[in-house]
Amino acid sequence: MENPILIFGAGNLGKIVLDIFNRNNVLVFGFLDDDKTLHGKEIGEIVVLGDTDDDGFLKIIGQKTEAFVALENTKERKKVVEMLINRRKVMPVNAVHNTAVVSENAIIGHGNLIAARAVINPYATVGNHCVIHASAIVDINTKVGDYVQIGAGAIINSDAEIEEGAFIGSGAVIISGIKIGKNARVGAGSVVVENVADGSTVFGNPAKKI
């Protein structure tokens, strides 16, 4: 990646993304965050420069810098992504840890965070702006929609489908062929053996609606 990166969000996700770009020898220009108490502070020697809608910094995106949106709240992340697309005509780049394993036969969209030792197996499809945490596995032929979050160590088995905005907790197991609906939530450590409806929350082994 030739251009430096502006990271939107200086929280935990932002710190993970900074580490990924550092490992990949990508220069990080700075952070933008709406928490004014962070402005001017350094995170790993990288300064929090200002708000996420600061025109002075936004105007250089797409010309001199790239962007990555590392906001933990999905609604806030989506809002900033849409702003970048509409105002700057740019799509955030991917942040892929150097120990992650991504098959050359997988299809990966834009703006995704793929953390340490995560595995994306052949013919899996990952949409845009997803967060796939450390050691998570997305198996063969699985479909992952936009803005999905998959917790550390979770296993999405073959031919499963995770729809837009769904949240899969750490250590959860989604059995092969299962469909997790839009904006559904799967609790940490759950084993999902039945389809989960849009907007539902399930937990347990086997996972049940709560």
N, C-alpha and C positions, 0 to 999 in steps of 0.2 A: 504494500500500500504506500503510494508516494506521498500523499498529503497527510498532515497531522490530523488528530481527532479532537473534537469537542465532545465531552461526555455530559449528557443531560442527566443530572442526579448524582449527588455526592454521598449517598447513603451506602448501605452494605453492597447493593448491586453495583453501584458505581466503583466501589473499591475492588470488587471482583473483576470488573471490566478493565480497570486500570492495570491490574496484575496481568491479565490476558494480553493486553496490548504491549506492556513492557516485555513480556516473555517473547512476543512476536516481533520485537524490535520496531514497533510502530510508535512514533512520537505522539504524545498526548499534549495538546495545546493548553487545555484547561478544563475545569468543570463549570457547569452552570447549574444553579440550584436556587429555588425560591425561598429557602430558609436563609434570611438575611444575617442570622448569627454566624453563618458559615462563610460569608463573603470576606475575601481577603485571607482566609486561612489556607494552610497547605495540607494536602493529603498525599503522602508519599512524594513530597516536593512539588506537587502539582497544585496550582492555586485555584480556589473557587472564585471565579471572576465576576459573577453577577447572576441575575435572574434568568430563567429559561426563555423569557420573551424579550431579552435585551437586544434591540435592533443593531446596536453597535457590533455585537458578535454574530448575530444571525446573518448579517449581510455578507460575511466572509464564507459562509457555508456554501459549498458547491463550487466555489472559485478557488479558495486557498485551503479550506479544511473540509473534512468529512464529519459526520455526526453519528453518535450512538446514544440511544435513549435508554437509560438505566434506572428509570423510576419504578419503584416496587408496586405502586398502586396502578392497576391495569387501566382504570379510567383516565388517570393523569398521563400515563404512558401513551395511550391512544390519542389524547388531546394534543400532546407535543408532536407525535408522529404526523398527525393530520396537519398541524401548523407547518411543519417542515415541508410536507408535500405541497400544500397549497401556496405557501408564501415563498418558499425557496426552490420549489420544483426538484427536491432531492429526496432520496430514500436512504434511511440510515443503513450503515454497513453492518456486517456480521462481526461478532467477537467470538472466535473459536479458540479455545485453549489448546496449547501445543501438545498436550497429552490426550486430547479427545480423539476418538477414532470415528471418522465420518467416511462411509463408503463412497467411492467414486460413482457408484450407481444409485446413491441416494439423491433426492431432490430437495434442496434447501433454499428457502426464500431469502428475504432481506431482514436486517435488523435483529437477528437472533443472537442470544447468548447461549453458547454451548460450553459448559464448564469442564473442569478437570476430569479426565477419565470417563466422560460421557461417551456413549456408543450410539451411533446412528447406522443401522445395518442396511444392507443392499435393498434397494427398491422401496425404502421408507420415504415418505414425503413429509417435510416439515414446512409449514407456512411461513408467515412473516411475524416478526416481533415476539417470538416465543422465548421463554427462559427455561433452559434445560440444565438443571443443577448437577453437581458433581456425581459421577458414577451412575447416573441414570442410563437406562437402556431403552432405545426405541428400536424394536425388532423389525424383521423383514416384512415388507408390504403394509406396514402401519401408516395411517394417515393422521397427521397432526395439524389442526387448523391454526388460524392466526391467534396471537395473543394467548396462547396456552402456556401454563406454568407447570413444569414437571419437577417434583422435589428430588432431593438427593437420594440416590439409591433406588428410586422407583423403577419398576420394570413394566414396560408396555409391550406385551407379547404380540406375536405375529398377527397380522390382519385386523388388528384393533383399529378403532377410529375415535379420535379425540377431537371434538368439535370446538369451534371458536370460543375463547375465553374460559375454557375449563381449567380447573386447578386440581392437580394430582399431588397429594401429600407425600412427604418423604417416606421411602420404603414401601409404598403401596405397590400392589401387583394387579395389573389388568390382564385377565385371562384372554387368550387368543380369540379374536373375532368379536370381542365385546365393543359396544358403542357407548361412549360417554358424551352426553348431550351438551349443547351450548350452555356455557356459564355454569355447568355443574361443578360440584366440589366432591373430591374423594379424600377422606381423612387419612392421616399418616398411618402407615402400617396395614391398611385395609387390603382385603383380597376381593376383587370385584369379579363375580361370576355371572352377573346378569346385566343387561343394558341399563344405563342410568339416564333418566329423563332430563330434558332441558331444565336448568335451574335447580335441580335437586341436589341435596347433600346426603352422602352415604358414608357409613363408617362401620368397621368391624370385619370379622372373618367368620363366615362370609359377610360382605358388606350389606347393610340394610339402611333404608332411608331413615333419616332422623329429622 
